[in-house]
Amino acid sequence: MTITLRNTKGSELSFTELDGNFTDLDTRIIALPDSAQVATIITGQVDSAYIQARQTASKDSAFVTSIVDATYIQSAVASFSKFFYEADSGQTVFTDSDIQGNTLSYDSATIMVYKNGMLLNELYDFTLSGSDTVTLTMGMDSGHDLIITTWK
């Protein structure tokens, strides 16, 4: 039996027609191929040696790296930097080495500055000079933390 559509028939469907539609759908779903049949179809139409190699290949991190542009991923991960400073009383300028010995260098488009964990707004709270100096508009209390993050 084929599916009967109301707009094709031009009137409401009878219970028999509705039941017939569901029966027809059931037979169509049962007739769908399972995964083994799909694999057979694919290997028959595509280079089966390639498919078999992919099925038996190890899926370790080396395999994943080989299918992704590893240079791009490594450069993205390696380019994130975090700098930690502890302020002296009234300090506004932060440059050079942080408390871990890392020399401040940033891209002005990707910098984020945190004072005691609060994100600062570049329009009001600080200015940038070159690619290595952050100047706060208000001095910090002694012992307070300034964290600068950036990525390239």
DSSP file (Angstrom, degrees, kcal/mol; ACC not computed):
  #  RESIDUE AA STRUCTURE BP1 BP2  ACC     N-H-->O    O-->H-N    N-H-->O    O-->H-N    TCO  KAPPA ALPHA  PHI   PSI    X-CA   Y-CA   Z-CA
    1    1 A M              0   0    0      0, 0.0     2,-0.2     0, 0.0     3,-0.0   0.000 360.0 360.0 360.0 144.2    0.0    0.0    0.0
    2    2 A T        -     0   0    0      1,-0.1     2,-0.2    22,-0.0    22,-0.1  -0.654 360.0 -89.2 -98.9 160.6    1.2    3.5   -0.7
    3    3 A I        -     0   0    0     -2,-0.2     2,-0.5    18,-0.1    -1,-0.1  -0.493  37.4-142.7 -71.7 133.8    0.8    6.5    1.7
    4    4 A T        -     0   0    0     13,-0.3     2,-0.4    -2,-0.2    17,-0.1  -0.873  12.5-153.4-100.1 124.5   -2.4    8.4    1.2
    5    5 A L     >  -     0   0    0     -2,-0.5     4,-2.4     1,-0.1     5,-0.2  -0.793  14.0-140.0 -99.9 139.7   -2.1   12.2    1.6
    6    6 A R  H  >>S+     0   0    0     -2,-0.4     4,-2.9     1,-0.2     5,-0.6   0.906 103.9  51.2 -63.6 -43.1   -5.0   14.3    2.7
    7    7 A N  H  45S+     0   0    0      1,-0.2    -1,-0.2     2,-0.2     5,-0.0   0.797 112.6  46.9 -69.4 -25.3   -4.2   17.1    0.3
    8    8 A T  H  45S+     0   0    0     -3,-0.2    -2,-0.2     1,-0.1    -1,-0.2   0.895 115.4  44.7 -76.9 -42.5   -3.9   14.6   -2.6
    9    9 A K  H  <5S-     0   0    0     -4,-2.4    -2,-0.2     2,-0.2    -3,-0.2   0.867 100.6-138.3 -69.4 -37.0   -7.2   12.9   -1.7
   10   10 A G  T  <5S+     0   0    0     -4,-2.9     2,-0.3     1,-0.3    -3,-0.1   0.488  72.6  55.9  91.3   3.2   -9.0   16.2   -1.2
   11   11 A S  S   <S-     0   0    0     -5,-0.6    -1,-0.3     1,-0.0    -2,-0.2  -0.926  98.8 -60.9-152.9 176.3  -10.8   15.1    2.0
   12   12 A E        -     0   0    0     -2,-0.3     2,-0.2     1,-0.1    -1,-0.0  -0.268  56.5-111.6 -63.2 149.6  -10.2   13.7    5.4
   13   13 A L        -     0   0    0      1,-0.1    -1,-0.1    -9,-0.1     2,-0.1  -0.563  26.8-125.0 -82.5 146.4   -8.5   10.3    5.6
   14   14 A S     >  -     0   0    0     -2,-0.2     4,-2.4     1,-0.1     5,-0.2  -0.371  27.9-105.6 -80.3 167.9  -10.5    7.3    6.8
   15   15 A F  H  > S+     0   0    0      1,-0.2     4,-2.8     2,-0.2     5,-0.2   0.876 122.9  54.1 -61.4 -37.0   -9.2    5.1    9.7
   16   16 A T  H  > S+     0   0    0      2,-0.2     4,-2.4     1,-0.2    -1,-0.2   0.907 108.9  47.7 -63.4 -42.5   -8.3    2.4    7.2
   17   17 A E  H  > S+     0   0    0      2,-0.2     4,-2.1     1,-0.2   -13,-0.3   0.907 112.3  49.3 -67.1 -41.1   -6.2    4.9    5.2
   18   18 A L  H  X S+     0   0    0     -4,-2.4     4,-1.9     2,-0.2    -2,-0.2   0.943 112.8  47.2 -61.3 -48.0   -4.5    6.2    8.4
   19   19 A D  H  X S+     0   0    0     -4,-2.8     4,-2.4     1,-0.2    -2,-0.2   0.897 110.6  53.1 -59.6 -40.5   -3.7    2.6    9.5
   20   20 A G  H  X S+     0   0    0     -4,-2.4     4,-2.5    -5,-0.2    -1,-0.2   0.869 105.4  54.3 -63.3 -37.3   -2.4    1.9    6.0
   21   21 A N  H  X S+     0   0    0     -4,-2.1     4,-2.2     2,-0.2    -1,-0.2   0.926 110.7  45.5 -62.1 -44.4   -0.1    4.9    6.2
   22   22 A F  H  X S+     0   0    0     -4,-1.9     4,-2.5     2,-0.2    -2,-0.2   0.894 112.3  50.8 -67.4 -39.2    1.4    3.6    9.4
   23   23 A T  H  X S+     0   0    0     -4,-2.4     4,-2.0     2,-0.2    -1,-0.2   0.915 110.5  49.8 -62.2 -42.7    1.8    0.1    8.1
   24   24 A D  H  X S+     0   0    0     -4,-2.5     4,-1.7     1,-0.2    -2,-0.2   0.910 110.7  49.6 -63.4 -42.2    3.5    1.4    5.0
   25   25 A L  H  X S+     0   0    0     -4,-2.2     4,-2.4     1,-0.2    -2,-0.2   0.904 108.0  54.4 -62.6 -41.8    5.9    3.5    7.1
   26   26 A D  H  X S+     0   0    0     -4,-2.5     4,-2.4     1,-0.2    -1,-0.2   0.919 108.5  48.2 -58.4 -44.2    6.7    0.4    9.3
   27   27 A T  H  X S+     0   0    0     -4,-2.0     4,-1.3     1,-0.2    -1,-0.2   0.849 110.9  51.3 -67.6 -32.5    7.7   -1.6    6.2
   28   28 A R  H  < S+     0   0    0     -4,-1.7     4,-0.4     2,-0.2    -1,-0.2   0.909 111.2  47.2 -69.4 -41.0    9.8    1.2    4.9
   29   29 A I  H >< S+     0   0    0     -4,-2.4     3,-1.3     1,-0.2    -2,-0.2   0.916 111.2  50.7 -66.6 -43.4   11.7    1.5    8.3
   30   30 A I  H 3< S+     0   0    0     -4,-2.4    -1,-0.2     1,-0.3    -2,-0.2   0.824 106.6  57.0 -62.6 -30.7   12.2   -2.3    8.5
   31   31 A A  T 3< S+     0   0    0     -4,-1.3    -1,-0.3    -5,-0.2    -2,-0.2   0.557  80.8 111.9 -80.2  -8.0   13.6   -2.2    5.0
   32   32 A L  S <  S-     0   0    0     -3,-1.3     2,-0.1    -4,-0.4    -3,-0.0  -0.377  77.1-105.5 -65.5 144.4   16.4    0.3    5.8
   33   33 A P        -     0   0    0      0, 0.0    -1,-0.1     0, 0.0     2,-0.1  -0.402  29.1-133.3 -71.7 146.9   19.9   -1.1    5.7
   34   34 A D     >  -     0   0    0     -2,-0.1     4,-2.3     1,-0.1     5,-0.2  -0.317  37.4 -87.9 -86.9-179.7   21.7   -1.9    9.0
   35   35 A S  H  > S+     0   0    0      1,-0.2     4,-2.5     2,-0.2     5,-0.2   0.851 127.4  53.5 -61.9 -35.9   25.3   -0.9    9.6
   36   36 A A  H  > S+     0   0    0      2,-0.2     4,-2.0     1,-0.2    -1,-0.2   0.908 110.1  47.8 -65.2 -40.8   26.7   -4.1    8.1
   37   37 A Q  H  > S+     0   0    0      2,-0.2     4,-2.3     1,-0.2    -2,-0.2   0.892 111.0  51.3 -66.6 -38.4   24.8   -3.5    4.9
   38   38 A V  H  X S+     0   0    0     -4,-2.3     4,-2.8     2,-0.2    -2,-0.2   0.922 109.1  50.7 -63.7 -43.3   25.9    0.1    4.7
   39   39 A A  H  X S+     0   0    0     -4,-2.5     4,-2.9     1,-0.2     5,-0.2   0.891 110.0  50.6 -61.1 -39.3   29.6   -1.0    5.1
   40   40 A T  H  X S+     0   0    0     -4,-2.0     4,-1.5     2,-0.2    -1,-0.2   0.911 111.0  48.4 -64.2 -42.2   29.1   -3.5    2.3
   41   41 A I  H  X S+     0   0    0     -4,-2.3     4,-1.1     2,-0.2    -2,-0.2   0.934 114.3  46.0 -63.2 -45.8   27.6   -0.7    0.1
   42   42 A I  H >X S+     0   0    0     -4,-2.8     4,-2.3     1,-0.2     3,-0.8   0.941 112.3  48.6 -64.0 -48.7   30.5    1.6    0.9
   43   43 A T  H 3< S+     0   0    0     -4,-2.9     5,-0.4     1,-0.3    -1,-0.2   0.766 109.7  54.3 -67.4 -22.6   33.3   -0.9    0.4
   44   44 A G  H 3< S+     0   0    0     -4,-1.5    -1,-0.3    -5,-0.2    -2,-0.2   0.774 118.5  33.4 -77.2 -25.8   31.7   -1.9   -2.9
   45   45 A Q  H << S+     0   0    0     -4,-1.1     2,-0.3    -3,-0.8    -2,-0.2   0.607 118.4  50.5-105.8 -15.0   31.7    1.7   -4.2
   46   46 A V  S  < S-     0   0    0     -4,-2.3     2,-0.6    -5,-0.1     3,-0.0  -0.786 107.1 -72.7-121.0 163.2   34.9    3.1   -2.6
   47   47 A D    >>  -     0   0    0     -2,-0.3     4,-1.7     1,-0.2     3,-0.5  -0.399  45.1-160.1 -56.5 104.7   38.4    1.8   -2.4
   48   48 A S  H 3> S+     0   0    0     -2,-0.6     4,-2.9    -5,-0.4     5,-0.2   0.795  86.4  61.4 -65.2 -29.2   37.9   -1.1    0.1
   49   49 A A  H 3> S+     0   0    0      2,-0.2     4,-2.2     1,-0.2    -1,-0.2   0.906 105.4  48.6 -62.7 -39.6   41.7   -1.2    1.0
   50   50 A Y  H <> S+     0   0    0     -3,-0.5     4,-2.0     2,-0.2    -2,-0.2   0.935 112.8  47.2 -64.1 -46.2   41.3    2.4    2.3
   51   51 A I  H  X S+     0   0    0     -4,-1.7     4,-1.9     1,-0.2    -2,-0.2   0.927 112.8  48.7 -62.1 -46.3   38.2    1.5    4.3
   52   52 A Q  H  X S+     0   0    0     -4,-2.9     4,-1.7     1,-0.2    -1,-0.2   0.885 109.7  52.3 -63.2 -38.7   39.8   -1.6    5.8
   53   53 A A  H  X S+     0   0    0     -4,-2.2     4,-1.3     1,-0.2    -1,-0.2   0.894 110.4  48.4 -64.4 -38.6   42.9    0.3    6.7
   54   54 A R  H  < S+     0   0    0     -4,-2.0    -1,-0.2     1,-0.2    -2,-0.2   0.833 109.2  53.1 -70.9 -31.8   40.8    2.9    8.5
   55   55 A Q  H  < S+     0   0    0     -4,-1.9    -1,-0.2     1,-0.2    -2,-0.2   0.842 117.8  35.9 -71.8 -32.1   38.8    0.3   10.3
   56   56 A T  H  < S+     0   0    0     -4,-1.7    -2,-0.2    -5,-0.2    -1,-0.2   0.566  92.5 111.9 -97.8  -9.4   41.9   -1.4   11.7
   57   57 A A  S  < S-     0   0    0     -4,-1.3     2,-0.2    -5,-0.2    -3,-0.0  -0.330  76.4-106.3 -67.5 145.5   44.1    1.7   12.2
   58   58 A S        -     0   0    0      1,-0.1    -1,-0.1    -2,-0.0    -2,-0.1  -0.486  20.8-149.7 -68.8 138.5   44.9    2.7   15.8
   59   59 A K        +     0   0    0     -2,-0.2    -1,-0.1     4,-0.1    -2,-0.0  -0.266  48.1 135.5-105.7  45.0   42.9    5.7   17.0
   60   60 A D  S  > S-     0   0    0      1,-0.1     4,-2.0    -2,-0.0     3,-0.4  -0.163  75.8 -85.4 -82.7-176.8   45.5    7.0   19.4
   61   61 A S  H  > S+     0   0    0      1,-0.2     4,-2.7     2,-0.2     5,-0.2   0.820 127.8  58.1 -62.7 -31.5   46.6   10.6   19.7
   62   62 A A  H  > S+     0   0    0      2,-0.2     4,-1.8     1,-0.2    -1,-0.2   0.902 106.4  49.0 -64.6 -40.1   49.1   10.3   16.9
   63   63 A F  H  > S+     0   0    0     -3,-0.4     4,-1.0     2,-0.2    -2,-0.2   0.930 112.2  47.7 -63.8 -45.3   46.3    9.2   14.6
   64   64 A V  H >X S+     0   0    0     -4,-2.0     3,-0.8     1,-0.2     4,-0.6   0.918 111.1  51.3 -62.5 -43.7   44.2   12.2   15.6
   65   65 A T  H >< S+     0   0    0     -4,-2.7     3,-0.8     1,-0.2     5,-0.5   0.860 104.5  58.4 -61.0 -36.0   47.1   14.6   15.2
   66   66 A S  H 3< S+     0   0    0     -4,-1.8    -1,-0.2     1,-0.2    -2,-0.2   0.775 107.5  45.9 -68.3 -24.7   47.7   13.2   11.7
   67   67 A I  H << S+     0   0    0     -4,-1.0     2,-0.3    -3,-0.8    -1,-0.2   0.493 109.8  62.5 -96.0  -3.0   44.2   14.2   10.6
   68   68 A V  S << S-     0   0    0     -3,-0.8     2,-1.6    -4,-0.6     3,-0.1  -0.902  99.5-100.9-118.3 149.1   44.3   17.6   12.1
   69   69 A D     >  -     0   0    0     -2,-0.3     4,-2.0     1,-0.2     3,-0.4  -0.530  41.0-171.8 -68.9  93.0   46.7   20.5   11.2
   70   70 A A  H  > S+     0   0    0     -2,-1.6     4,-2.9    -5,-0.5     5,-0.2   0.825  78.5  58.0 -62.0 -34.7   49.0   19.9   14.2
   71   71 A T  H  > S+     0   0    0      1,-0.2     4,-2.2     2,-0.2    -1,-0.2   0.918 107.7  47.4 -62.4 -42.8   51.0   23.0   13.5
   72   72 A Y  H  > S+     0   0    0     -3,-0.4     4,-2.1     2,-0.2    -2,-0.2   0.934 114.0  46.9 -63.6 -46.1   47.9   25.2   13.8
   73   73 A I  H  X S+     0   0    0     -4,-2.0     4,-2.4     1,-0.2     5,-0.2   0.937 113.2  48.2 -62.8 -47.5   46.8   23.5   17.0
   74   74 A Q  H  X S+     0   0    0     -4,-2.9     4,-2.7     1,-0.2    -1,-0.2   0.883 111.5  49.8 -63.1 -38.7   50.2   23.7   18.6
   75   75 A S  H  X S+     0   0    0     -4,-2.2     4,-1.0    -5,-0.2    -1,-0.2   0.877 111.2  49.8 -68.7 -35.1   50.6   27.4   17.7
   76   76 A A  H  < S+     0   0    0     -4,-2.1     4,-0.3    -5,-0.2    -2,-0.2   0.913 116.0  41.5 -68.4 -42.1   47.1   28.2   19.2
   77   77 A V  H >< S+     0   0    0     -4,-2.4     3,-1.0     1,-0.2    -2,-0.2   0.911 115.5  49.2 -71.3 -42.5   47.8   26.3   22.4
   78   78 A A  H 3< S+     0   0    0     -4,-2.7    -1,-0.2     1,-0.2    -2,-0.2   0.644 100.5  66.3 -73.8 -14.4   51.4   27.6   22.8
   79   79 A S  T 3< S+     0   0    0     -4,-1.0    73,-0.5    -3,-0.2     2,-0.5   0.506  73.3 101.3 -91.6  -2.5   50.5   31.3   22.2
   80   80 A F  E <   -A  151   0A   0     -3,-1.0     2,-0.3    -4,-0.3    71,-0.3  -0.699  53.4-175.6 -82.0 127.9   48.3   31.8   25.3
   81   81 A S  E     -A  150   0A   0     69,-3.7    69,-2.3    -2,-0.5     2,-0.4  -0.947  15.8-165.2-128.9 148.2   50.3   33.6   28.0
   82   82 A K  E     -A  149   0A   0     -2,-0.3     2,-0.4    67,-0.2    67,-0.2  -0.999   6.0-165.1-133.1 129.7   49.6   34.6   31.6
   83   83 A F  E     -A  148   0A   0     65,-3.1    65,-2.5    -2,-0.4     2,-0.5  -0.952   4.7-156.3-120.0 135.7   51.6   37.2   33.6
   84   84 A F  E     +A  147   0A   0     -2,-0.4    15,-2.8    63,-0.2    16,-0.4  -0.943  14.0 176.6-116.5 124.7   51.4   37.6   37.4
   85   85 A Y  E     -A  146   0A   0     61,-2.8    61,-2.6    -2,-0.5     2,-0.5  -0.958  19.3-153.0-125.4 146.0   52.3   40.8   39.2
   86   86 A E  E     -A  145   0A   0     -2,-0.4    59,-0.2    59,-0.2    58,-0.1  -0.984  29.4-128.4-116.5 122.4   52.1   41.8   42.8
   87   87 A A        -     0   0    0     57,-2.9    56,-3.1    -2,-0.5     2,-0.2  -0.320   7.3-141.8 -75.6 147.8   51.7   45.6   43.3
   88   88 A D    >   -     0   0    0     54,-0.2     3,-2.2    55,-0.1    52,-0.3  -0.606  56.7 -64.4 -90.0 164.6   53.7   47.9   45.5
   89   89 A S  T 3  S-     0   0    0      1,-0.3    52,-0.2    -2,-0.2    -1,-0.1  -0.314 122.4  -2.4 -57.0 120.4   51.8   50.6   47.2
   90   90 A G  T 3  S+     0   0    0     50,-2.7    -1,-0.3     1,-0.2    51,-0.2   0.491  89.8 162.2  79.5   4.2   50.3   53.0   44.6
   91   91 A Q  E <   +D  140   0B   0     -3,-2.2    49,-1.9    49,-0.6    -1,-0.2  -0.323  12.4 162.5 -62.9 134.7   51.9   51.2   41.7
   92   92 A T  E     +     0   0B   0     47,-0.2    44,-3.1     1,-0.1     2,-0.5   0.592  52.9  74.0-121.7 -25.5   50.3   51.9   38.3
   93   93 A V  E     -D  135   0B   0     42,-0.2     2,-0.5    40,-0.0    42,-0.2  -0.822  53.3-176.8-102.5 128.2   52.8   50.8   35.7
   94   94 A F  E     +D  134   0B   0     40,-2.9    40,-2.7    -2,-0.5     2,-0.3  -0.984  26.2 125.3-125.9 120.6   53.4   47.1   35.0
   95   95 A T  E     +D  133   0B   0     -2,-0.5    38,-0.2    38,-0.2    10,-0.1  -0.885  43.9  32.1-157.0-179.8   56.1   46.0   32.6
   96   96 A D  S    S+     0   0    0     36,-0.6     8,-2.7     8,-0.3     2,-0.2  -0.233 105.2   3.2  59.3-143.0   59.1   43.8   32.3
   97   97 A S  B     -F  103   0C   0      6,-0.2     6,-0.2     1,-0.1    -2,-0.2  -0.482  64.9-144.2 -82.2 141.7   59.3   40.6   34.3
   98   98 A D    >   -     0   0    0      4,-2.2     3,-1.8    -2,-0.2   -13,-0.2  -0.192  45.4 -79.7 -86.4-172.4   56.4   39.3   36.4
   99   99 A I  T 3  S+     0   0    0    -15,-2.8   -14,-0.1     1,-0.3    -2,-0.1   0.655 132.9  52.0 -68.8 -13.0   56.9   37.5   39.7
  100  100 A Q  T 3  S-     0   0    0    -16,-0.4    -1,-0.3     2,-0.2     3,-0.1   0.393 120.8-106.4 -99.8   1.8   57.6   34.2   37.8
  101  101 A G  S <  S+     0   0    0     -3,-1.8     2,-0.4     1,-0.3    -2,-0.1   0.544  72.3 141.9  87.4   6.4   60.3   35.9   35.7
  102  102 A N        -     0   0    0    -18,-0.1    -4,-2.2   -20,-0.1     2,-0.5  -0.697  50.8-128.1 -83.9 131.1   58.2   36.0   32.5
  103  103 A T  B     -F   97   0C   0     -2,-0.4    -6,-0.2    -6,-0.2     2,-0.1  -0.675  26.9-113.7 -84.6 125.8   58.7   39.1   30.4
  104  104 A L        +     0   0    0     -8,-2.7     2,-0.3    -2,-0.5    -8,-0.3  -0.356  49.5 152.3 -62.9 127.2   55.5   40.9   29.5
  105  105 A S        +     0   0    0     -2,-0.1     2,-0.3   -10,-0.1    27,-0.2  -0.927  15.0 167.5-153.1 131.7   54.7   41.0   25.8
  106  106 A Y        -     0   0    0     25,-2.1     2,-0.6    -2,-0.3    44,-0.1  -0.937  40.0-119.4-145.5 164.2   51.2   41.1   24.4
  107  107 A D    >   -     0   0    0     -2,-0.3     3,-2.1    44,-0.2     4,-0.4  -0.951  28.2-141.4-101.7 121.0   49.0   41.7   21.4
  108  108 A S  T 3  S+     0   0    0     -2,-0.6     3,-0.3     1,-0.3    -1,-0.1   0.703  98.5  59.0 -61.7 -19.3   46.8   44.7   22.2
  109  109 A A  T 3  S+     0   0    0      1,-0.2    -1,-0.3    -3,-0.0    41,-0.0   0.663 114.3  34.6 -81.6 -15.8   43.8   43.1   20.4
  110  110 A T  S <  S+     0   0    0     -3,-2.1     2,-0.3    41,-0.1    41,-0.2   0.186  86.3 122.2-126.0  18.3   43.8   40.0   22.7
  111  111 A I        -     0   0    0     -4,-0.4     2,-0.4    -3,-0.3    39,-0.2  -0.600  33.9-174.1 -88.3 144.0   44.9   41.3   26.1
  112  112 A M  E     -B  149   0A   0     37,-2.5    37,-2.9    -2,-0.3     2,-0.5  -0.998   7.6-159.4-134.2 132.3   42.8   41.0   29.3
  113  113 A V  E     -B  148   0A   0      7,-0.4     7,-3.3    -2,-0.4     2,-0.4  -0.949   4.8-167.5-119.1 130.0   43.8   42.6   32.6
  114  114 A Y  E     -BC 147 119A   0     33,-3.2    33,-2.7    -2,-0.5     2,-0.6  -0.962   7.5-161.8-120.1 129.0   42.5   41.5   36.0
  115  115 A K  E >  S-BC 146 118A   0      3,-2.6     3,-2.0    -2,-0.4    31,-0.2  -0.948  84.5 -22.3-110.0 114.1   42.9   43.4   39.3
  116  116 A N  T 3  S-     0   0    0     29,-2.8    -1,-0.2    -2,-0.6    30,-0.1   0.862 130.4 -49.6  51.3  39.0   42.4   41.1   42.3
  117  117 A G  T 3  S+     0   0    0      1,-0.2     2,-0.5    28,-0.2    -1,-0.3   0.331 113.5 118.7  87.4  -7.0   40.4   38.7   40.0
  118  118 A M  E <   -C  115   0A   0     -3,-2.0    -3,-2.6     1,-0.0     2,-0.3  -0.817  67.5-121.7 -96.6 128.7   38.2   41.5   38.5
  119  119 A L  E     -C  114   0A   0     -2,-0.5    -5,-0.2    -5,-0.2     2,-0.2  -0.508  29.3-141.1 -68.3 128.4   38.4   42.0   34.7
  120  120 A L        -     0   0    0     -7,-3.3     2,-0.5    -2,-0.3    -7,-0.4  -0.598   8.1-124.2 -92.3 154.0   39.3   45.6   34.0
  121  121 A N    >>> -     0   0    0     -2,-0.2     4,-3.5     1,-0.1     3,-0.9  -0.862   8.4-147.8 -99.8 124.3   37.9   47.7   31.2
  122  122 A E  T 345S+     0   0    0     -2,-0.5     4,-0.3     1,-0.2    -1,-0.1   0.789  96.0  60.6 -62.9 -27.9   40.5   49.2   28.8
  123  123 A L  T 345S+     0   0    0      1,-0.1    -1,-0.2     2,-0.1    -3,-0.0   0.828 126.8   8.5 -68.4 -30.6   38.4   52.3   28.2
  124  124 A Y  T <45S+     0   0    0     -3,-0.9    -2,-0.2     3,-0.0    -1,-0.1   0.703 128.0  46.2-121.0 -31.5   38.4   53.3   31.9
  125  125 A D  T  <5S+     0   0    0     -4,-3.5    12,-2.3     1,-0.2    13,-0.5   0.700 111.0   1.9-100.5 -21.0   40.8   51.3   33.9
  126  126 A F  E   < -E  136   0B   0     -5,-0.7     2,-0.3    -4,-0.3    10,-0.2  -0.989  50.9-142.8-159.5 163.7   44.1   51.0   32.0
  127  127 A T  E     -E  135   0B   0      8,-2.5     8,-2.7    -2,-0.3     2,-0.4  -0.915  18.9-132.6-128.2 159.3   46.1   52.0   28.9
  128  128 A L  E     -E  134   0B   0     -2,-0.3     2,-0.4     6,-0.2     6,-0.2  -0.888  12.9-165.5-113.9 143.2   48.6   50.1   26.8
  129  129 A S  E >>  -E  133   0B   0      4,-2.3     3,-1.5    -2,-0.4     4,-1.3  -0.995  60.7 -39.9-129.0 127.4   52.0   51.3   25.6
  130  130 A G  T 34 S-     0   0    0     -2,-0.4   -22,-0.1     1,-0.2    -2,-0.0  -0.335 100.7 -59.7  58.5-135.9   53.9   49.5   22.9
  131  131 A S  T 34 S+     0   0    0    -27,-0.1   -25,-2.1   -24,-0.1    -1,-0.2   0.050 131.7  49.5-127.9  24.0   53.5   45.8   23.4
  132  132 A D  T <4 S+     0   0    0     -3,-1.5   -36,-0.6   -27,-0.2     2,-0.4   0.318  89.7  74.7-147.7  12.7   55.0   45.5   26.9
  133  133 A T  E  <  -DE  95 129B   0     -4,-1.3    -4,-2.3   -38,-0.2     2,-0.5  -0.986  44.0-172.6-138.9 129.4   53.5   48.1   29.3
  134  134 A V  E     -DE  94 128B   0    -40,-2.7   -40,-2.9    -2,-0.4     2,-0.5  -0.977  10.0-167.1-115.3 127.2   50.2   48.3   31.1
  135  135 A T  E     -DE  93 127B   0     -8,-2.7    -8,-2.5    -2,-0.5   -42,-0.2  -0.963  10.6-145.7-119.5 119.9   49.4   51.5   33.0
  136  136 A L  E     - E   0 126B   0    -44,-3.1   -10,-0.3    -2,-0.5   -11,-0.1  -0.494  12.6-136.6 -78.9 150.2   46.5   51.5   35.4
  137  137 A T  E    S+     0   0B   0    -12,-2.3     2,-0.4    -2,-0.2   -11,-0.1   0.742  93.8  37.6 -77.9 -22.6   44.4   54.7   35.8
  138  138 A M  E    S-     0   0B   0    -13,-0.5    -1,-0.1   -46,-0.1    -2,-0.0  -0.987  92.7-111.1-129.0 140.7   44.4   54.2   39.6
  139  139 A G  E     -     0   0B   0     -2,-0.4     2,-0.3     1,-0.1   -47,-0.2  -0.260  30.3-126.1 -67.2 154.7   47.2   52.9   41.8
  140  140 A M  E     -D   91   0B   0    -49,-1.9   -50,-2.7   -52,-0.3   -49,-0.6  -0.695  22.2-107.5-100.3 153.4   47.0   49.5   43.5
  141  141 A D    >   -     0   0    0     -2,-0.3     3,-1.7   -52,-0.2   -54,-0.2  -0.450  50.0 -84.8 -73.6 152.9   47.4   48.7   47.2
  142  142 A S  T 3  S+     0   0    0      1,-0.2   -54,-0.2    -2,-0.1    -1,-0.1  -0.327 113.3  18.2 -60.3 135.3   50.5   46.9   48.2
  143  143 A G  T 3  S+     0   0    0    -56,-3.1    -1,-0.2     1,-0.3   -55,-0.1   0.349  90.7 131.8  86.5  -6.3   50.3   43.1   47.9
  144  144 A H    <   -     0   0    0     -3,-1.7   -57,-2.9   -57,-0.2     2,-0.3  -0.446  55.2-115.5 -79.6 157.1   47.3   43.2   45.5
  145  145 A D  E     -A   86   0A   0    -59,-0.2   -29,-2.8    -2,-0.1     2,-0.4  -0.719  23.2-172.0-100.8 140.2   47.4   41.0   42.4
  146  146 A L  E     -AB  85 115A   0    -61,-2.6   -61,-2.8    -2,-0.3     2,-0.5  -0.996   9.8-171.5-124.3 123.3   47.4   42.0   38.7
  147  147 A I  E     -AB  84 114A   0    -33,-2.7   -33,-3.2    -2,-0.4     2,-0.5  -0.962   2.4-167.1-118.1 131.3   47.1   39.2   36.2
  148  148 A I  E     -AB  83 113A   0    -65,-2.5   -65,-3.1    -2,-0.5     2,-0.4  -0.973   4.9-172.5-119.0 127.4   47.5   39.9   32.5
  149  149 A T  E     +AB  82 112A   0    -37,-2.9   -37,-2.5    -2,-0.5     2,-0.3  -0.916  11.4 160.2-117.8 148.5   46.4   37.3   29.9
  150  150 A T  E     -A   81   0A   0    -69,-2.3   -69,-3.7    -2,-0.4     2,-0.3  -0.983  17.5-162.1-157.5 158.2   47.1   37.4   26.2
  151  151 A W  E      A   80   0A   0     -2,-0.3   -71,-0.2   -71,-0.3   -44,-0.2  -0.984 360.0 360.0-143.6 153.7   47.2   35.1   23.2
  152  152 A K              0   0    0    -73,-0.5   -72,-0.1    -2,-0.3   -76,-0.1   0.339 360.0 360.0-126.1 360.0   48.7   35.4   19.7
